[in-house]
Amino acid sequence: MNQEQIMALDNSLVWHPYSSIGSGLPVFPVASAQGVRLQLSDGRELIDGMSSWWCAIHGYNHPEMNLAIQEQLKQMSHVMFGGLTHQPAVELAAKLVEMTPQPLQTVFFADSGSVSVEVAMKMALQYWHSKGQPRKQRFLTIRNGYHGDTFGAMSVCDPVNGMHSIFSGAVAQQIFVDSPSCSFGKACSESDIAPMARELAEHHQQIAAVILEPIVQGAGGMRFYSADYLQQLRELCDSHGVLLILDEIATGFGRTGRMFACEHADISPDIMCVGKALTGGYMTLAATLTTREISETIADGEPGLFMHGPTFMANPLACSAGLASLRLLTDSPWHTRVSKIEISLYHGLEPCRELETVTDVRVLGAIGVVEMMEPVDMRTIQPALVEAGVWVRPFGRLIYLMPPYIMNDKDLNTLTAAVRDVINTIG
Ligand SMILES: *Cc1c(COP(=O)(O)O)cnc(C)c1O
């Protein structure tokens, strides 16, 4: 197919994320990807500033990743996980338990981040059911969160800007408090945590768990908040008998400068979701980890089985990709790389603060955000970024970068310069 044929078919019959058929919004056909570059089918090369939405931390077409999947392919690409098991699954589970905070000891594999959130929420409900507290059915969360697009996950996304407000009549009604205003690196005052403390004090008998993204709220606004808030929240959950679910799907595997964002606060959740970078962007896979206490309580309760089991659970190809990706990560100087990216993003993006159209610039780990006064116009900004030789996908008022960890200084400079230029000319 030539490029025009691909575009025509795409435009007439294929849905894209948060788009519509025939929307006419620009899409760009990609022919291949290598290292930190995407190659468009017209031959243009773009430096990837998105890691394909947090995932491709090692870059594209990585020889070790490719080899791991090829080797697994020779054994089997898939078998059902009901009543069967295999080495890729158990090895990956052991690696995850080793890498995550110590209390997390068991692993449920899911096929996407959203599903791992559904699983986390169901685990919390089934835990309380097993403990003879079936009234604990609600979830408490903070505004500006994003946890995925399925119904349970939607119910804890920001109710207004969480992209799901038109479904509000059909999703479970959860409890929301304002997201913390104490920013990262700052202490958190009594008044910052007060709304959370009040809801927990008043409603803990109905609340199964607090769920939130630790430190960085991703798709709900790219906000970075205080580690102190998380610490205080952990204590509040413990004192009120409420579980803490941390959604590390975006933040996990080094992105914020720590292996998991909860390490900034030196806390551990009762249930943790991981996904996105888990397979280095090679295959769709996520996981929900929990403690022995929760796993055993569910096993000892009624019906004694956890009521969830996706068809593609623990897909062997995905698990072997996950294992290869995590080995690559832990064997690499990822911490130094992320620190270098942090410095580079800071120097590259901070000048944007001077622009009248910009309200904030913030950088944490390998995440850089330029927040604009007004929502960007995707019809003009997206082609302009591509013209500048970079792949950056803004949303709303946010132009943000989360490059693969392997990106060198020269490419990082090109990337941030392109963002500056585009904001300067059309922002
Ligand atoms: C992307 C994301 C999800 C949803 O993951 P999918 O794989 O898209 O279903 C959930 N939580 C957070 C924090 C995310 O960034």
The ligand as an ORCA input file, in Angstrom:
! r2SCAN-3c Opt
* xyz 0 1
  C      -2.384      4.479     30.982
  C      -2.851      4.386     32.370
  C      -3.861      3.484     32.747
  C      -4.591      2.617     31.743
  O      -3.766      1.707     31.113
  P      -4.233      1.044     29.694
  O      -3.138      0.072     29.393
  O      -4.342      2.179     28.724
  O      -5.534      0.394     29.943
  C      -4.207      3.425     34.072
  N      -3.595      4.201     34.994
  C      -2.627      5.081     34.666
  C      -1.973      5.886     35.733
  C      -2.226      5.204     33.346
  O      -1.283      6.099     33.012
*
